[in-house]
Amino acid sequence: MFGKKTLIAALCVAAVPLAALAAPGGQGDHHGGHHGEFGFLKGVNLTPEQKAQIQQIVQTSRGTAKPLAQQLRADRKQIGDLLASTGAVTQAQLTPLQQQADQIRQQLESQHLATALQVRALLSPAQLAQSAQTHAQLESLHQQERALFKGTGPDATAQ
């Protein structure tokens, strides 16, 4: 039978979201920008030329990522099908699928970082400063939020 760790790992592999990379024509945020994919662009005023260049970079990246995302979905489906089957399922059956899914996820993450570096290279020093300032402000707000809600979660009553 399965150990809890094996079952949890298999279920995690089956539930990995890749919406940003696999969504056909998805753009990131609701304004048609790429802030959802590249948070460092928040607060940065991009020129129309930069927006066009970013769109081209992202489109090229998605073309490369699409077959990887399809393979990852196929692996997740195969794992899910095995777990939902009535027959016996062994670790030996799941391990190669899990390893392949892990390798694909790593490839997708590496590609995403390479794409982010290409996009970042388009920014001027002033835009990089805008990005850094917005990032610092957002981080400060997140810290304030954590401090505000510290000790108010469901576990707080058990303390």
N, C-alpha and C positions, 0 to 999 in steps of 0.2 A: 504494500500500500504506500501511498505518498506521505512524505513528511509535510508538515505545515509550511516550511520554507520553500519546498519544491512547488507546492500548489500555489502559494502566494507569488512566487517568481513567475510561474507560468501564466497566472492571471494578469500580472503586471505586463508581461510581454504582450498579452492579448489585448490590453487596453491602452497601449501607448498612443497618445494623440499626435498626429502630424498635420493638423489642420493648416498651419501656415505654409508648409511645403507642398502639401498634396492638394490643397483647395484649388480647383480650376479657376483661374482669374481672380482669386482672392487678393485683396490689396493691402491688408494690414489694419488700417483703421477706417472708421466710417466716413472719412473725408476723402478716401481714395489715395491716401498717402501710404508710407511704409513704416510708420512709427510703431505699429504692432510687431513688425519683424525686427526693426532696428530702433530700440528704445533710445539710443543715443541721438536720434534725430529730433526728439521732442524739444520744442523750443527753438529749433534752428530754422531760420528763414532761408529757404532754398530758392535758387533762381530757376526759371523755367528750363534752362539748359541742364541744370543739375537734376531736376525732376525727370527729364527725359532720359538722361544717362542712367539714373538709378533704375528707372523702369526697364531699360534695356538690360542692365546687369541682372536685375531680379528675374526678368523673363528668361534669360539664358540659364540662370541658376535653376529655375523651376524645371526647365526642359531636361536638365541633367538629373535633377532630384526625382522626377516623376517615375522613372522605372524602378528606382530604389524604393520609393514609397509604395509602389505596387507590389514589389517583392516582399516588403515588410508586412503589408496587409495580407498577402498570401501566407506568409509564415504564421501570422497571428491566427488566421482562419484555420490553418492546419492544426495548430495547437488547440484552439477552441474545439474543433471537430473531434480531435482525439480525446480531450477531456469530457466531452459530452457523449461520447460513444458508450455503448453498453459493454464493450469488451475490456479486457485488461489493458492498462496503460502503464508503461514503465518509464523510469528515469532515462533509460537508454534511448527510448523513442523521443523524448522531449529535449534532451541535452543538445543534440545537433541543431534542432530548430531554434532553440534558445540562443545558442552560440551564433548562428547565422543572423538572427534578429539583432543581437547585440552588435555584431560587426556592421550591419547595415545602419543601425542607429548612429554608430560612431562615424561612419562615412557621411551621413546626413548632417551631423553636428559639425564635422570638419568643413564640409562644403558651406554650411551656413556661416561659419566664422570667416572663411575665405571671402565669401560674398560681402559680409559686413566690412571686412578690411578694404575691399574694392570700393564700397560705398563711402567709407570714411575717408579714403584717399582723395575723394572729390571735394572735400570740405576745405574751405580757406581757414587760416589761423583764427580769424574773427568768428567764424562759424564753430570751430572747435571750442573756442572760449565760451560761446553761447551754450554749446552742448554741456560743457563742464559745469557751468553755472546752474543750468536747469537740473542736471544730475545731482548736484550738491543740495539744491533746494528740495528736490523730491526726497532725497535720502533723509534730510532733516525732518521733513513732514512724516516720513515713515517711522522715524525714531520717536517723534512726538506721539504718533498714533499708538505705537507699541507701549510707550510709557503710560498713556492715557488708559489703555485697556488692560494693562498688566494686572493680573489678579481678578479679572472680571469674568473669565471664561468658566466653563462647566467644571473644570478641575479645581477652581479657586475655593469652592465650598469644602473640598476634602482636606484643605491645608489647615 
